[in-house]
């Protein structure tokens, strides 16, 4: 099965490691992880600037989605 993240981006559900709310970046560890991923080019933004609500972490990339964490989790079941 697949999960639609926004715009025209669809990923296999089996590749998802975590679905995190954007507010979780307030943690120092999470912020450091995301900064390193951004520096290395692993972050793919599939939303308009300022509209990001969720981080979806896969084995290869981290997606910024405009769809809420709760909605993505419900869709993934």
LUMNU-917271 format. One record per residue: residue number from 0; residue in one letter; chain; x, y, z of N, C-alpha, C, CB in turn. Coordinates in nm, 3 decimals, padded with zeros to 5 digits. Each point is the difference from the previous one (the first is absolute). Glycine has a CB too. Example, Ala and Ser with C-alpha at 12.3 -4.5 7.8 and 13.67 -1.06 7.14 Angstrom:
BEGIN
PT;num;residuo;cadena;n_x;n_y;n_z;ca_x;ca_y;ca_z;c_x;c_y;c_z;cb_x;cb_y;cb_z
PT;0;A;A;01.319;-00.569;00.780;-00.089;00.119;00.000;00.090;00.120;00.000;-00.189;-00.117;00.125;
PT;1;S;A;00.154;00.222;-00.197;00.082;00.119;00.006;-00.077;00.109;00.073;00.118;-00.063;-00.215;
# end
This chain:
BEGIN
PT;num;residuo;cadena;n_x;n_y;n_z;ca_x;ca_y;ca_z;c_x;c_y;c_z;cb_x;cb_y;cb_z
PT;0;X;A;00.084;-00.118;00.000;-00.084;00.118;00.000;00.089;00.125;00.000;-00.185;-00.125;00.122;
PT;1;X;A;00.122;00.236;-00.154;00.072;00.126;-00.012;-00.065;00.106;00.087;00.069;-00.060;-00.233;
PT;2;X;A;00.008;00.165;00.263;-00.049;00.111;00.080;00.024;00.130;-00.076;00.044;-00.126;00.216;
PT;3;X;A;-00.152;00.203;-00.235;00.009;00.129;-00.070;00.042;00.106;00.102;-00.178;-00.069;-00.170;
PT;4;X;A;00.289;00.140;00.141;00.055;00.099;00.093;-00.037;00.144;-00.035;00.186;-00.156;00.038;
PT;5;X;A;-00.243;00.177;-00.155;-00.033;00.135;-00.043;00.055;00.022;-00.139;00.001;00.083;00.237;
PT;6;X;A;-00.062;00.013;-00.307;00.033;00.026;-00.141;-00.005;-00.132;-00.075;00.145;00.201;00.059;
PT;7;X;A;-00.041;-00.236;-00.131;00.000;-00.125;-00.077;00.097;-00.103;00.058;-00.062;00.130;-00.203;
PT;8;X;A;00.085;-00.125;00.333;00.097;-00.090;00.062;-00.071;-00.114;00.071;00.162;00.192;00.028;
PT;9;X;A;-00.127;-00.313;-00.070;-00.055;-00.122;00.060;00.118;-00.091;00.031;-00.223;00.021;-00.127;
PT;10;X;A;00.224;-00.077;00.249;00.109;-00.089;00.039;-00.058;-00.134;00.047;00.146;00.198;00.064;
PT;11;X;A;-00.068;-00.305;-00.077;-00.046;-00.129;00.053;-00.006;00.004;00.153;00.101;-00.119;-00.201;
PT;12;X;A;-00.209;00.067;00.257;-00.014;00.001;00.146;00.107;-00.084;00.068;-00.245;00.032;-00.028;
PT;13;X;A;00.296;-00.133;-00.039;00.102;-00.087;00.060;00.132;00.074;00.022;-00.108;-00.196;-00.111;
PT;14;X;A;00.129;00.310;00.042;00.123;00.077;00.014;-00.003;00.099;00.116;00.031;-00.025;-00.244;
PT;15;X;A;-00.148;00.047;00.303;-00.015;00.100;00.107;00.061;-00.050;00.130;-00.210;00.086;-00.109;
PT;16;X;A;00.297;-00.002;00.165;00.061;-00.030;00.129;-00.076;00.072;00.111;00.225;-00.031;-00.110;
PT;17;X;A;-00.260;00.159;00.085;-00.071;00.078;00.102;-00.079;00.112;-00.066;00.177;-00.054;00.169;
PT;18;X;A;-00.287;00.093;-00.103;-00.078;00.117;-00.039;-00.002;00.091;00.122;-00.145;-00.130;-00.170;
PT;19;X;A;00.208;00.248;00.157;00.017;00.090;00.113;-00.066;00.135;-00.025;00.214;-00.116;00.056;
PT;20;X;A;-00.273;00.172;00.047;-00.056;00.134;-00.008;00.113;00.101;-00.013;-00.201;-00.070;00.136;
PT;21;X;A;00.180;00.176;-00.210;00.103;00.102;-00.022;00.045;00.064;00.131;-00.097;00.044;-00.227;
PT;22;X;A;00.010;-00.043;00.326;00.035;00.060;00.129;00.102;-00.082;00.077;-00.226;00.100;00.007;
PT;23;X;A;00.249;-00.224;-00.048;00.098;-00.084;00.069;00.143;00.049;-00.022;-00.156;-00.193;-00.024;
PT;24;X;A;00.176;00.285;-00.070;00.134;00.050;-00.024;00.049;00.091;00.112;-00.045;-00.015;-00.243;
PT;25;X;A;-00.039;00.042;00.341;00.044;00.081;00.113;00.097;-00.077;00.090;-00.219;00.123;-00.009;
PT;26;X;A;00.222;-00.255;-00.003;00.096;-00.081;00.074;00.138;00.020;-00.060;-00.178;-00.170;00.058;
PT;27;X;A;00.279;00.184;00.025;00.136;00.025;-00.047;00.052;-00.115;-00.087;00.042;00.137;00.205;
PT;28;X;A;-00.070;-00.259;-00.166;00.047;-00.117;-00.076;-00.067;-00.003;-00.137;00.037;-00.127;00.214;
PT;29;X;A;-00.169;00.148;-00.217;-00.072;-00.001;-00.127;00.047;00.112;-00.090;-00.198;-00.100;00.114;
PT;30;X;A;00.217;00.218;-00.059;00.047;00.115;-00.077;00.138;-00.027;-00.061;-00.134;00.153;00.149;
PT;31;X;A;00.222;-00.213;-00.071;00.133;-00.034;-00.049;-00.007;-00.102;-00.114;00.094;00.047;00.229;
PT;32;X;A;-00.178;-00.149;-00.213;-00.018;-00.101;-00.103;-00.052;00.063;-00.129;-00.044;-00.171;00.176;
PT;33;X;A;-00.056;00.258;-00.165;-00.058;00.064;-00.118;00.096;00.098;-00.066;-00.224;-00.027;00.103;
PT;34;X;A;00.303;00.097;-00.023;00.101;00.091;-00.056;00.105;-00.078;-00.080;-00.036;00.159;00.192;
PT;35;X;A;00.079;-00.272;-00.138;00.098;-00.083;-00.072;-00.061;-00.055;-00.129;00.110;-00.061;00.218;
PT;36;X;A;-00.235;00.019;-00.212;-00.067;-00.053;-00.120;-00.016;00.109;-00.105;-00.122;-00.169;00.142;
PT;37;X;A;00.090;00.289;-00.099;-00.015;00.113;-00.093;00.135;00.032;-00.065;-00.190;00.093;00.138;
PT;38;X;A;00.296;-00.091;-00.059;00.134;00.029;-00.053;00.044;-00.104;-00.102;00.057;00.111;00.216;
PT;39;X;A;-00.098;-00.235;-00.196;00.041;-00.108;-00.089;-00.097;-00.022;-00.116;00.112;-00.106;00.194;
PT;40;X;A;-00.220;00.185;-00.200;-00.093;-00.006;-00.111;-00.102;-00.111;00.004;00.177;00.099;-00.127;
PT;41;X;A;-00.210;-00.148;00.246;-00.097;-00.108;00.013;-00.143;00.046;00.017;00.181;-00.132;00.097;
PT;42;X;A;-00.203;00.262;-00.080;-00.134;00.051;00.025;-00.066;00.042;-00.131;00.070;00.076;00.229;
PT;43;X;A;-00.193;-00.126;-00.250;-00.079;00.033;-00.117;-00.125;00.073;00.049;00.088;-00.202;-00.133;
PT;44;X;A;-00.105;00.326;00.091;-00.116;00.078;00.042;-00.110;-00.013;-00.105;00.147;00.162;00.127;
PT;45;X;A;-00.259;-00.225;-00.090;-00.111;-00.018;-00.094;-00.116;00.094;00.033;00.068;-00.239;-00.031;
PT;46;X;A;-00.039;00.344;00.108;-00.103;00.097;00.035;00.049;00.140;-00.035;-00.085;-00.148;00.186;
PT;47;X;A;-00.007;00.242;-00.181;00.037;00.139;-00.022;00.078;00.050;00.120;-00.204;00.037;-00.146;
PT;48;X;A;00.296;00.058;00.127;00.078;00.053;00.113;-00.092;00.054;00.110;00.186;00.058;-00.159;
PT;49;X;A;-00.158;-00.100;00.283;-00.078;00.043;00.115;-00.124;-00.084;00.027;00.084;00.224;-00.045;
PT;50;X;A;-00.116;-00.318;-00.041;-00.119;-00.084;00.016;00.032;-00.140;00.050;-00.106;00.131;-00.181;
PT;51;X;A;00.232;-00.157;00.214;00.041;-00.133;00.045;-00.065;-00.035;00.134;00.218;00.027;-00.123;
PT;52;X;A;-00.272;-00.148;00.132;-00.062;-00.045;00.125;00.062;-00.129;00.054;-00.211;00.108;-00.076;
PT;53;X;A;00.272;-00.187;-00.013;00.046;-00.132;00.039;00.131;-00.037;-00.067;-00.236;-00.066;00.034;
PT;54;X;A;00.321;-00.006;00.039;00.119;-00.063;-00.055;-00.032;-00.148;-00.019;00.158;00.168;00.111;
PT;55;X;A;-00.131;-00.221;-00.228;-00.015;-00.143;-00.024;00.140;-00.052;-00.029;-00.242;00.020;-00.090;
PT;56;X;A;00.292;-00.104;00.178;00.136;-00.053;-00.013;-00.008;-00.137;-00.065;00.079;00.130;00.203;
PT;57;X;A;-00.002;-00.146;-00.312;00.011;-00.130;-00.067;00.146;-00.044;00.009;-00.194;00.052;-00.159;
PT;58;X;A;00.224;-00.165;00.103;00.137;-00.050;00.003;00.096;00.085;-00.081;-00.093;-00.225;00.030;
PT;59;X;A;00.042;00.298;-00.130;00.087;00.076;-00.089;-00.013;00.151;00.012;-00.013;-00.190;-00.150;
PT;60;X;A;-00.106;00.240;00.185;-00.026;00.143;00.001;-00.092;00.038;00.114;00.033;00.007;-00.247;
PT;61;X;A;-00.040;00.124;00.270;-00.095;00.056;00.096;-00.089;00.096;-00.078;00.163;-00.023;00.198;
PT;62;X;A;-00.292;00.002;-00.192;-00.096;00.082;-00.073;-00.069;00.097;00.094;-00.034;-00.185;-00.166;
PT;63;X;A;00.019;00.309;00.122;-00.079;00.100;00.073;-00.136;00.006;-00.068;00.206;00.135;00.070;
PT;64;X;A;-00.310;-00.169;00.002;-00.134;-00.009;-00.057;-00.093;00.107;00.057;00.035;-00.246;-00.033;
PT;65;X;A;-00.127;00.297;-00.050;-00.098;00.097;00.048;-00.120;-00.067;00.068;00.072;00.153;-00.182;
PT;66;X;A;-00.073;-00.285;00.184;-00.111;-00.075;00.059;00.033;-00.031;00.145;-00.061;-00.100;-00.225;
PT;67;X;A;-00.037;00.113;00.313;00.026;-00.017;00.143;00.045;-00.141;00.032;-00.170;00.175;00.048;
PT;68;X;A;00.241;-00.185;00.061;00.054;-00.127;00.049;-00.113;-00.100;00.025;00.193;00.122;00.105;
PT;69;X;A;-00.301;-00.077;-00.045;-00.113;-00.086;00.032;-00.063;-00.057;-00.127;-00.040;00.133;00.208;
PT;70;X;A;00.021;-00.048;-00.307;-00.060;-00.044;-00.126;00.089;-00.102;-00.070;-00.114;00.221;-00.022;
PT;71;X;A;00.244;-00.196;00.017;00.091;-00.096;-00.064;00.000;-00.134;00.073;00.143;00.192;-00.078;
PT;72;X;A;-00.146;-00.188;00.210;-00.002;-00.125;00.076;-00.129;-00.079;-00.028;00.141;00.109;00.179;
PT;73;X;A;-00.255;-00.039;-00.188;-00.126;-00.068;-00.031;00.004;-00.060;-00.140;-00.122;00.157;00.152;
PT;74;X;A;00.180;-00.083;-00.247;00.009;-00.050;-00.138;00.092;-00.121;-00.010;-00.042;00.231;-00.082;
PT;75;X;A;00.140;-00.240;00.171;00.098;-00.108;-00.009;-00.053;-00.132;00.056;00.178;00.171;00.017;
PT;76;X;A;-00.289;-00.170;00.053;-00.053;-00.123;00.058;-00.072;-00.085;-00.102;-00.023;00.116;00.216;
# end
